[in-house]
Amino acid sequence: MKVSLITGASSGIGEAFARRLAAEGHDLLLVARSETKLAALCEELSVAEGVSANYVAIDLTDYEADRRLYEETERHGLEVDWLINNAGFGSMGDLVELDLERELEMIGLNVMALVALTHRYLPGMRQRKSGTIINVSSTASYQPVPYMATYAATKAFVTSFSQAIAEENRRDGILVQALCPGPTETAFFDNAKIEPTSMFKQQQTADEVVEAAMRAVASRKTKAISGWMNRVVATASLMVPDRLITYVVGKAIGPKFRSKK
């Protein structure tokens, strides 16, 4: 049975993807840590949309979690036709003041788990000559971001990685997309213990982000930036020296952290 596998599916952009794909008739395999939320969402979508919706409650930062998830899909004969690597989190602060283990955990989830799952499910897509992979990145991937240094760097990796493997797999009929939302109305800021600054006040909804991704999929685009203002800012950042960007962003975000010293 073909399924769409969505990580970080219990809330935010992941949940919005689950609802959108279920409405379009996709059978689902939802992945996140919260079994309670996943079970409730699967039951709701199964009844409302008449699709098969199952879940695996797993922490993708755990050792070999990607292998265990892959083996679970193989054991049940599931063909992952859509893979949406959405799970991830961020942090904000002066790097030396942030918890090192948490920063490394972020790299593990945002980068290593994403690469591992992509690597595991691509061979099957190549054999079938079809498949869609959406790697959720960020407009933060377009420039270095002081006081969000690790997060922005992980997303720069995701965007670069996605664009590269998009070309590697284009001839096999597989679409790989880097989805780059800006600030979005999700639990991202709460989970990262980030107090939104004026830079993050204008936020899109998760549904708007998913709509941008789906329009890009329909057009076979390998990159999607949701929101016209985010597109303007991302494009402009490519023409401005990094040193100027880091100075301006540092001036905007830095005082609340420097004032602690």
C-alpha positions as CSV (number, residue, x, y, z in Angstrom):
1,M,0.0,0.0,0.0
2,K,1.3,3.4,-0.9
3,V,1.4,5.9,1.9
4,S,2.5,9.5,2.6
5,L,4.9,9.6,5.5
6,I,5.0,12.8,7.5
7,T,7.4,13.5,10.3
8,G,6.5,16.0,13.0
9,A,2.9,15.3,12.1
10,S,1.2,16.0,15.5
11,S,1.0,19.7,15.1
12,G,1.9,22.8,13.0
13,I,3.0,22.3,9.4
14,G,3.1,18.6,9.7
15,E,-0.5,18.4,10.9
16,A,-1.5,20.8,8.1
17,F,0.2,18.5,5.5
18,A,-1.7,15.5,7.0
19,R,-5.0,17.2,6.7
20,R,-4.4,18.4,3.2
21,L,-3.1,15.1,1.9
22,A,-5.9,13.2,3.5
23,A,-8.4,15.5,1.9
24,E,-6.8,14.6,-1.4
25,G,-7.1,10.9,-0.8
26,H,-3.6,10.0,0.4
27,D,-3.2,7.1,2.9
28,L,-1.0,8.3,5.7
29,L,1.7,7.2,8.1
30,L,2.2,10.0,10.7
31,V,5.3,10.2,12.8
32,A,6.0,12.2,15.9
33,R,6.7,11.7,19.6
34,S,3.2,12.3,21.0
35,E,1.2,9.1,20.6
36,T,-1.9,10.7,22.1
37,K,-2.0,13.4,19.5
38,L,-1.1,11.1,16.6
39,A,-3.8,8.6,17.6
40,A,-6.5,11.3,17.8
41,L,-5.5,12.8,14.4
42,C,-5.4,9.4,12.7
43,E,-8.8,8.5,14.0
44,E,-10.2,11.9,12.9
45,L,-8.8,11.8,9.4
46,S,-9.8,8.1,8.9
47,V,-13.4,9.0,9.7
48,A,-13.6,12.4,8.0
49,E,-11.7,11.5,4.8
50,G,-12.1,7.8,4.4
51,V,-8.4,7.2,4.1
52,S,-6.1,4.8,5.9
53,A,-4.3,6.8,8.6
54,N,-1.7,5.1,10.9
55,Y,1.0,6.3,13.1
56,V,4.4,5.5,14.6
57,A,5.2,7.3,17.9
58,I,9.0,7.7,17.9
59,D,11.6,10.2,18.8
60,L,13.7,10.6,15.7
61,T,16.7,11.9,17.7
62,D,17.0,8.5,19.3
63,Y,19.8,6.2,18.2
64,E,18.8,4.4,15.0
65,A,15.3,5.7,15.1
66,D,15.3,6.1,11.3
67,R,16.2,2.4,10.9
68,R,13.5,1.3,13.2
69,L,10.9,3.5,11.4
70,Y,12.1,2.1,8.0
71,E,11.8,-1.5,9.2
72,E,8.3,-0.8,10.5
73,T,7.2,0.4,7.1
74,E,8.9,-2.6,5.4
75,R,7.3,-5.0,7.9
76,H,3.8,-3.8,7.0
77,G,4.5,-3.7,3.2
78,L,4.1,0.1,3.0
79,E,5.5,1.9,0.0
80,V,6.4,5.5,0.9
81,D,5.4,7.4,-2.1
82,W,5.5,10.9,-0.4
83,L,8.0,11.6,2.3
84,I,7.6,14.9,4.1
85,N,10.6,15.6,6.4
86,N,9.0,18.2,8.6
87,A,10.3,17.3,12.1
88,G,12.7,19.9,13.5
89,F,13.1,22.6,16.1
90,G,15.1,25.8,16.7
91,S,16.8,27.8,19.4
92,M,17.6,31.4,20.0
93,G,20.4,33.0,22.1
94,D,24.1,33.6,22.4
95,L,25.7,30.3,21.4
96,V,27.9,30.0,24.5
97,E,24.8,30.5,26.7
98,L,22.8,27.8,24.9
99,D,22.7,24.2,26.1
100,L,25.3,22.2,24.0
101,E,23.4,19.0,24.1
102,R,20.2,20.7,22.9
103,E,22.2,22.3,20.0
104,L,23.6,18.9,19.0
105,E,20.2,17.3,19.3
106,M,18.9,20.0,16.9
107,I,21.6,19.1,14.3
108,G,20.7,15.4,14.7
109,L,17.0,16.0,14.0
110,N,17.1,18.8,11.5
111,V,19.9,17.3,9.5
112,M,20.9,13.8,10.3
113,A,17.4,12.3,10.6
114,L,16.3,14.1,7.4
115,V,19.2,12.7,5.5
116,A,18.8,9.2,6.9
117,L,15.1,9.0,6.0
118,T,15.7,10.4,2.6
119,H,18.4,7.9,2.0
120,R,16.3,5.0,3.2
121,Y,13.2,5.7,1.1
122,L,14.8,7.0,-2.2
123,P,15.8,3.5,-3.5
124,G,12.1,2.4,-3.5
125,M,11.0,5.5,-5.2
126,R,13.7,5.0,-7.9
127,Q,12.5,1.5,-8.5
128,R,9.0,2.7,-9.0
129,K,10.1,5.7,-11.0
130,S,7.9,8.0,-8.9
131,G,7.9,9.8,-5.6
132,T,7.8,13.1,-3.9
133,I,10.0,14.3,-1.1
134,I,9.4,17.6,0.7
135,N,12.1,18.7,3.1
136,V,10.9,21.5,5.3
137,S,13.6,24.1,5.4
138,S,13.2,27.8,6.2
139,T,13.9,31.3,4.8
140,A,16.6,31.4,7.5
141,S,18.5,29.1,5.2
142,Y,19.3,32.0,2.9
143,Q,21.6,33.9,5.3
144,P,23.5,33.4,8.5
145,V,21.4,34.5,11.5
146,P,23.2,35.7,14.6
147,Y,21.6,34.3,17.8
148,M,19.9,31.6,15.8
149,A,23.2,30.4,14.4
150,T,22.8,26.6,14.7
151,Y,19.2,26.6,13.5
152,A,19.9,28.8,10.4
153,A,22.9,26.6,9.6
154,T,20.9,23.4,9.7
155,K,18.3,24.9,7.4
156,A,21.0,26.1,5.0
157,F,22.1,22.4,4.8
158,V,18.5,21.3,4.2
159,T,18.0,23.7,1.3
160,S,21.4,22.9,-0.3
161,F,21.0,19.1,0.2
162,S,17.4,19.1,-1.2
163,Q,18.4,21.1,-4.4
164,A,21.3,18.8,-5.0
165,I,19.4,15.5,-4.7
166,A,16.5,17.0,-6.7
167,E,18.8,17.0,-9.7
168,E,20.2,13.5,-8.9
169,N,16.7,12.1,-9.0
170,R,15.0,14.2,-11.6
171,R,15.4,11.6,-14.4
172,D,13.8,9.0,-12.2
173,G,10.6,10.9,-12.0
174,I,11.1,11.9,-8.4
175,L,10.4,15.4,-7.2
176,V,12.5,16.7,-4.3
177,Q,11.5,20.0,-2.9
178,A,13.0,22.4,-0.4
179,L,10.0,24.1,1.3
180,C,11.2,27.4,2.9
181,P,8.5,29.1,5.1
182,G,9.1,32.2,7.1
183,P,7.7,32.7,10.6
184,T,4.6,30.5,10.9
185,E,1.8,30.3,13.4
186,T,3.0,27.0,15.0
187,A,4.4,25.9,18.3
188,F,7.9,26.5,16.9
189,F,8.6,29.6,19.1
190,D,7.2,28.0,22.3
191,N,9.1,24.8,21.8
192,A,12.4,26.7,21.1
193,K,11.7,29.0,24.1
194,I,11.9,31.9,21.7
195,E,10.0,35.1,22.4
196,P,9.1,36.5,19.0
197,T,10.7,39.8,18.2
198,S,9.5,42.4,15.8
199,M,11.3,40.4,13.0
200,F,8.9,37.5,13.5
201,K,5.6,39.3,14.1
202,Q,4.2,38.8,10.6
203,Q,3.4,35.1,10.5
204,Q,1.7,32.8,8.0
205,T,-0.6,30.0,8.9
206,A,0.5,26.4,8.5
207,D,-2.2,25.9,5.9
208,E,-0.8,28.8,3.8
209,V,2.6,27.2,3.9
210,V,1.2,23.8,2.8
211,E,-0.7,25.5,0.0
212,A,2.5,27.1,-1.3
213,A,4.2,23.7,-1.2
214,M,1.4,21.9,-3.0
215,R,1.3,24.6,-5.7
216,A,5.0,24.1,-6.2
217,V,4.6,20.3,-6.4
218,A,2.0,20.7,-9.1
219,S,4.5,22.8,-11.1
220,R,7.3,20.4,-10.4
221,K,9.3,23.1,-8.6
222,T,12.2,22.1,-6.5
223,K,12.0,25.1,-4.2
224,A,9.0,26.8,-2.6
225,I,9.2,30.0,-0.5
226,S,5.8,30.6,1.1
227,G,4.5,34.2,1.1
228,W,5.4,37.0,-1.2
229,M,7.2,39.0,1.4
230,N,9.3,36.0,2.4
231,R,10.2,35.6,-1.3
232,V,11.3,39.3,-1.5
233,V,13.4,39.0,1.6
234,A,15.0,35.7,0.6
235,T,15.8,37.0,-2.9
236,A,17.2,40.3,-1.5
237,S,19.4,38.4,0.9
238,L,21.2,36.8,-2.0
239,M,22.3,40.2,-3.2
240,V,23.4,41.6,0.1
241,P,26.8,40.8,1.7
242,D,26.6,38.4,4.6
243,R,28.5,40.8,6.8
244,L,25.9,43.4,6.4
245,I,23.1,41.0,7.0
246,T,24.6,39.6,10.2
247,Y,25.3,43.2,11.4
248,V,21.6,44.3,10.9
249,V,20.1,41.1,12.3
250,G,22.5,41.2,15.2
251,K,21.5,44.7,16.0
252,A,17.8,43.7,15.9
253,I,18.0,40.5,17.9
254,G,21.2,40.9,20.0
255,P,20.3,43.5,22.6
256,K,18.0,41.2,24.6
257,F,20.9,38.7,24.9
258,R,23.8,41.1,25.3
259,S,22.0,43.0,28.0
260,K,22.2,39.9,30.2
261,K,26.0,40.2,30.3
